[in-house]
Amino acid sequence: MSEIFSVVGIAIIACSLIILLKQSKPELALAVLIASGIIILMFIFSFIKDILSVVSDMADISGIDKNKLSVLLKCAGICFLTKAASETCSDFGQSSLSSKVDIAGKIMILIVALPFFKEVIDIIKIFMDI
């Protein structure tokens, strides 16, 4: 729980610096924005190992196939990264690039989830034969 205070603190300090620098040195404001975003993401990624461990344990207990769980985790990761990149592009006033990042993320999720679509089609075939 205390970790969120670190993230919020970093964000507030970064926002304050960005506001101060935006008028006089916009290139430094951009650097602070990028650096603070990277610091926050690296901080968050340090918890991924713990999350994956808990999810893996839950999958073992429930009997869920780890390959299916892997696909779901990859899709979630793509969603988070795409959202972060898209909002960063929007922050820079690049709404067109932001839209393209969103589209790329959606396409990547479809590619990663293709095995699920195949399984759904196989299940539908089984029910149609009955």
N, C-alpha and C positions, 0 to 999 in steps of 0.2 A: 504494500500500500504506500509506503514512503517513497517508492520509486516514481510514482506519479508526480510527487512534489518536485522531484529533480527535473522531470520533463517539463512541467509547467514553469519552473524557475528558468530553465534554459530558454523556453519560448518567450517568456516575458522580457528577459534581458535582451534577447535577440530582437524582439519587436521594438523595444526602446532604442536600441542602437540603430536599427534600420530607420526609424522615424527621424532620429537625430541626423543621420548621415544622408538621408534621401535628398535633402535640399542642396547640400554643399558638395557631397561626393557620392553621386548615385552609383558609381562603379563599386565603391566600397560597401554600399548598402546591399548591392547584389551579392557581393562576396560573403557578407555576413549572413544573408538569407540562405545561400547555398550551404555554407559551413554549418550553420545551426541545424538545418534540415538533415545534413549528413550525421551530425553528432547525435541528434535525437534518434534517427534510424539505427545507428550503430548501438545506441543504448538499448533500444527495443530489441534488436536482433540478439543481444546477449541473453535474452530470456527464451529464445526459440528452442534451445536445447531442452530446457525444462518442460516447455509445452509439449514438445515432441515425445518426451519420455512419458509424460502423463497420458497423452493420447495413445501411445503404443501400449501402455499397460491396460488402458480401457479396452483397446481392440483385442488384446489377448484374453481378457476376462469375458468379453461379449462374443468372441468367436468371429468377429468381422475380418474378412480377408485384408491383409496388410496392403495388397496392391490397390484395392479399392480405396482404402484410407489414404494411401499415398496420392492418388488422383485428387481426392477431395482437398488434401492439404496443399497440393500444388495449385489448385484453382483458387483457394483462399489466399495464398501467397501472391498469385498474379493479381487478384483483386486489390489487395492492400498496396502493392507496388504501383499498379496502374493508377489508383486513386491518388497516391502521393505525388507521382510524376505529373498527372493531369492537373492537379491543383497548383503545383509549382508553376507549370506553364501558364495557368490562368493568372497567378500572382504576377507574372512577368508581362501580363497583357497579351499573351499569345493564345487567344481562344481557339484559333484554327488548329494550332499544334496540339492543344489540349484535347480537342475532339478526335484528332488522329491517334493520340495515345490511348484514348478510351476505346476506339475501334480496334486498335491493335491488341489491347488487353482482352477484349471480347473474343476476337478471333483466336488468340492463344488459348483461352479457356475452352473454346469449342474443340480445338485440336487436342488438348490434354484430355478432354472428356469423351472423345470418340469411342474409347472402349466401352463406356457406359451405354452409349447409344446402340452399339452393336448388341450388347446384352439385352437391352429393352426390345430390340427387334427380334432377337432369338426367343424371348419370352412370349412376344405377341404371336410368333409363328407357332409355338407350342400350343397356345390357347386356341388358335384358329384351326389347328388340326384336330382338336378334340370335338 
